[in-house]
Amino acid sequence: QVQLVESGGGWVQPGGSLRLSCAGSANIFSIYTMAWYRQAPGNQRELVATITVGGNTGYADSVKGRFTISRDNAKNTMYLQMNSLKPEDTAVYYCNARRLGLPMYDWGQGTQVAVSS
């Protein structure tokens, strides 16, 4: 069974940067579209960024120009580089495979990102 584990979160001041990692227990990164999601307390989980098997990327308008999604198939790992962080980026960040516009696997624990002065 595929397991995905997020890491790299933490607390930063506005304008700071963080690099999140998503480690997989199986080689799925070269097979499916992968995605980062986030959820703030009281809010719905939202799609943040996607990367296809061919390497095409897509971003939510709220993070475009600030976040970069990438992956290393050989390491079974995906990344989310987050720059120019804003307080509204505060959330728990999750990774998952994506098929037909829906998440494929059960959600993991996620990694907490907090942005405040």
C-alpha positions, 0 to 999 in steps of 0.5 A: 500500500502506498504511503506518503509522508510530508515534512519540512514545515515550520514557522517563518516570518512573512517574506520567508521561505520553506521547502516541503518534501513528500516521500513515497513508499513506492515509485508512483511519481513517474506514473501519476500526476502529483499534487500539493494541497493545504488546509487551514483550520475552519477552511476546506482543503484546497489544491495548491500545485500539480505536476504531471508525469511529463513535468507540466506544472499548474498552480493556484492563483494564490501561490503562482509566482511564489511556489514551485513544485518539482519531483525526483522520481529516482528518490520517490520524492516530491517538493514544494519550494515556497518563497515570499510566504504570507500569513494566508499561507498558514495551513497544514500541507498535504501531498497526494497523487491525482487522477481525474481531478481527485486525490488517489490515496488516503491523506497522511498527517501533513506538515504544518506551515505557520507564517506570522510576525 
